[in-house]
């Protein structure tokens, strides 16, 4: 099942009001190897997801990708790199959104690496 474009656009409208949003993406592959981006109708493989967002959502998105495998722990190097990128962006006063497909396990791992409490 594909996530319809309108769902992605509704999600972007619900993000904080900054004119520029930095996305730290943990999307990668499902355990069988299928790209997690393939579930989004907005991404047809002909361009980047960032380009699609910038062309359709009415605001500027900058995406940093740290690919992972869904349902598996994040490799330490990937976790550390994603957390370092979040720290760098936040230190510059940027609005940062961390994403994965379910929004809990991988995002929670990066949040924990940043010292955030998810309780």
Rosetta blueprint (number, residue, H / E / L):
1 X L
2 X L
3 X E
4 X L
5 X H
6 X H
7 X H
8 X H
9 X H
10 X H
11 X H
12 X H
13 X H
14 X L
15 X L
16 X L
17 X L
18 X L
19 X L
20 X E
21 X E
22 X E
23 X E
24 X E
25 X E
26 X L
27 X L
28 X L
29 X E
30 X L
31 X L
32 X L
33 X L
34 X L
35 X E
36 X H
37 X H
38 X H
39 X H
40 X E
41 X L
42 X L
43 X L
44 X L
45 X L
46 X L
47 X L
48 X L
49 X H
50 X H
51 X H
52 X H
53 X H
54 X H
55 X H
56 X H
57 X L
58 X L
59 X L
60 X E
61 X E
62 X E
63 X E
64 X E
65 X E
66 X L
67 X L
68 X L
69 X E
70 X L
71 X L
72 X L
73 X L
74 X L
75 X L
76 X H
77 X H
78 X H
79 X H
80 X H
81 X H
82 X H
83 X H
84 X H
85 X H
86 X H
87 X H
88 X H
89 X H
90 X H
91 X H
92 X L
93 X L
94 X L
95 X E
96 X E
97 X E
98 X E
99 X E
100 X L
101 X L
102 X L
103 X L
104 X L
105 X H
106 X H
107 X H
108 X H
109 X H
110 X H
111 X H
112 X H
113 X H
114 X L
115 X L
116 X L
117 X L
118 X L
119 X L
